[in-house]
């Protein structure tokens, strides 16, 4: 069996930029749904949807344990999402755009 050569950090960065460009090329929720269903396993897609639900619930001020109960997401994951929100990450930026009606 032939082993694959590891991808360099530079090549990995190029792959990531290409992925982000592909996401930015999506024009509708239907296109996004089709793209992400092709790109991700059902478990990966569910994990991302769960994290996004956590963002919304945290912004409503819901306690971590209640979010865990409602979503099934671990308290550790809830905490990670909360830290990202506090640091002004991508979650916060996108949530603000959606709240302000600035999304595509």
N, C-alpha and C positions, 0 to 999 in steps of 0.2 A: 504494500500500500504506500502511495506517495503522500508525504506530509506536505502541507501547505506552508509556504514561507510566511512568517509573521509580517503583518502590515506595519510599515513605519508610522511614527507619530504624524509625520507630514502627510502621508497618504490618508491616514485616518481623518485628519482635519479636512482634507479635500472631500472625502466621502460625506462628512458631516455637513459641510457647506452645500454640497449638492443636494442633500436631503432637505435642508432648510429652504433652498431655492425651490425645490419641488413643492413643499408645503405652501410657500408663498404664491405658487402658480395656481392653486386651487381657487375656483370661482364661486363655489356654492357648498352648502352643507351636504348635499347629495354627493358632490365630487369628493368632499373630504371623507364622508362615510365610506365610499367605495375605495378610496386610496388607503385609508387606515385599515380597512378590513383586509386588503391585499397585503399591506406592509406588516401587520402585527398578527400574532396569534390571538385567539379569543381571550386568553388569560392576560396577555399584555394590554389589550384594548380595555378589558375590564379594570385592570389596575390603574390605567390612566384615567378612565372615567371616574373611578372611585376617588382618586386624588383630586380631581377637579371638583367633585361633590364636596370634598373636605374643605377646599378653598371657600366655596360659597357658604358652607355652614360656619366656618370660622369667622367669616366676615359678618355673619349675623350675630356673632357673640356666643355661639353655642359652646358649652363645656366639652372638653376632650372626650370624656367618658360617654357623653350623650352622642357625640359624633361616631364614636366606636360602635355604640349600640345600633345606631341607625344605618351605618354603612358597612360594618364588618371589618373596617380598616383598623389595623393595630394602633394603639395609643402612640407607639414609637413613630409610625408613619404620620399620624396626625401632628405630632410634635415637629417632625421634619418639615412638613408643609407649612406649619405655623412659623417656623424660623425663616423659611424662604419668604413668606409674606412680610415679615417684619424687616427683612433685609432689602425689601423693594425689588424682589426678583421678577422674573417673567410672569409668575402667577399674578402678582399685584398689578403689573402693567396691563395685562390682558383683562383682568377683572375690572379695572378702572375703565378701560375702553368699552367693554360691554355695558357697564353701568351707565356710562355717559352716551351710549349710542354711537360711538365712534368706530365700531367694528365694520368690516366689509359687509 
